[in-house]
Amino acid sequence: MNNSDTHNQRIAKMTFSSVYPLYLAKIEKKGRSKEELHQVIGWLTGFDDKKLQELIAEKATFETFFEQASLNPNVHLITGVICGYRIEEIENALTKQVRYLDKLVDELAKGRTMEKILRDS
């Protein structure tokens, strides 16, 4: 997948705090909870609630957000299409990480079980 540099830079400079309320609204509209969203984000990044709130408060960019993350060793199990892109084909590491997060939030909103979303087995 060949995303343009402009697209990748736009994602890198986007703040997590600007997207977080959209993630929350999306999953709550489907009957899922903030706690479940935090569990999914924590699984992907290693962040606890305190660290997540710090990153939101400081308006961290996605670049900073993922620089501070400790990605789960099972992220390679996140596959499929999100936002029109096949995750496995995205070459830019940061764009791929953001799409991992998008995919997990999407699965949460679609009612997938936590066991399947968290891919630990």
C-alpha positions as CSV (number, residue, x, y, z in Angstrom):
1,M,0.0,0.0,0.0
2,N,1.5,3.3,-1.0
3,N,0.0,6.1,1.1
4,S,1.2,9.5,0.1
5,D,3.7,11.3,2.3
6,T,1.1,14.1,2.8
7,H,-1.5,11.6,4.1
8,N,1.1,10.0,6.5
9,Q,2.2,13.5,7.8
10,R,-1.4,14.5,8.3
11,I,-2.0,11.4,10.4
12,A,1.3,11.9,12.4
13,K,0.3,15.5,13.3
14,M,-3.3,14.7,14.2
15,T,-3.8,14.9,18.0
16,F,-5.1,11.8,19.8
17,S,-7.3,14.1,21.9
18,S,-9.2,15.2,18.8
19,V,-10.0,11.6,17.7
20,Y,-10.6,10.1,21.2
21,P,-14.1,11.7,21.6
22,L,-15.1,10.3,18.2
23,Y,-13.9,6.8,19.2
24,L,-15.9,7.1,22.4
25,A,-19.1,8.3,20.7
26,K,-18.8,5.5,18.1
27,I,-18.6,2.7,20.7
28,E,-21.1,4.2,23.2
29,K,-23.7,4.6,20.4
30,K,-23.4,0.8,20.0
31,G,-23.8,0.0,23.7
32,R,-20.1,-0.4,24.5
33,S,-18.4,1.4,27.5
34,K,-15.5,3.8,28.0
35,E,-13.9,1.1,30.1
36,E,-14.0,-1.3,27.2
37,L,-12.4,1.3,24.9
38,H,-9.7,1.9,27.4
39,Q,-9.1,-1.9,27.7
40,V,-8.7,-2.1,23.9
41,I,-6.4,1.0,23.8
42,G,-4.4,-0.4,26.7
43,W,-4.0,-3.8,25.0
44,L,-2.6,-2.2,21.9
45,T,-0.4,0.5,23.5
46,G,0.3,-0.7,27.1
47,F,-1.1,2.6,28.4
48,D,-3.1,2.6,31.7
49,D,-6.0,5.1,32.3
50,K,-3.7,7.6,33.9
51,K,-1.2,7.7,31.0
52,L,-4.1,7.9,28.5
53,Q,-5.5,10.9,30.3
54,E,-2.1,12.6,30.4
55,L,-1.7,12.1,26.6
56,I,-5.2,13.5,26.1
57,A,-4.5,16.5,28.4
58,E,-1.2,17.4,26.7
59,K,-2.8,17.0,23.2
60,A,-0.3,14.5,22.1
61,T,0.0,13.9,18.3
62,F,-0.4,10.4,17.1
63,E,3.3,10.5,16.4
64,T,4.0,11.2,20.1
65,F,1.3,8.8,21.2
66,F,2.7,5.8,19.4
67,E,6.4,6.8,20.2
68,Q,5.5,6.4,23.9
69,A,3.5,3.1,23.4
70,S,4.7,-0.4,23.9
71,L,2.8,-2.2,21.2
72,N,1.4,-5.6,22.0
73,P,3.4,-8.4,20.5
74,N,0.2,-9.7,18.8
75,V,-0.5,-6.6,16.7
76,H,0.5,-8.6,13.6
77,L,-2.8,-10.5,14.2
78,I,-4.8,-7.4,13.4
79,T,-5.7,-7.7,9.7
80,G,-8.4,-6.6,7.3
81,V,-9.6,-3.4,5.8
82,I,-10.1,-0.2,7.6
83,C,-10.8,3.2,6.1
84,G,-10.4,1.7,2.6
85,Y,-6.9,0.4,3.3
86,R,-5.8,-3.2,3.9
87,I,-3.8,-3.0,7.1
88,E,-1.3,-5.7,6.1
89,E,-0.2,-3.6,3.1
90,I,0.3,-0.2,4.8
91,E,4.1,0.6,4.6
92,N,4.3,3.6,6.9
93,A,4.8,2.3,10.4
94,L,2.9,5.1,12.2
95,T,0.0,5.0,9.7
96,K,-0.2,1.3,10.3
97,Q,-0.3,1.7,14.0
98,V,-3.1,4.3,13.8
99,R,-5.1,1.9,11.5
100,Y,-4.6,-0.9,14.1
101,L,-6.3,1.4,16.6
102,D,-9.0,2.3,14.2
103,K,-9.6,-1.4,13.5
104,L,-9.9,-2.3,17.1
105,V,-12.3,0.5,17.8
106,D,-14.4,-0.6,14.8
107,E,-14.5,-4.2,16.0
108,L,-15.6,-3.0,19.5
109,A,-18.4,-0.9,17.9
110,K,-19.5,-3.9,15.8
111,G,-20.0,-6.0,18.9
112,R,-17.1,-8.3,18.6
113,T,-16.3,-10.1,21.9
114,M,-13.3,-8.8,23.9
115,E,-11.7,-12.2,23.6
116,K,-11.6,-11.9,19.8
117,I,-10.6,-8.2,19.7
118,L,-7.7,-8.7,22.1
119,R,-6.2,-11.6,20.1
120,D,-4.3,-13.0,23.0
121,S,-5.0,-16.6,22.4
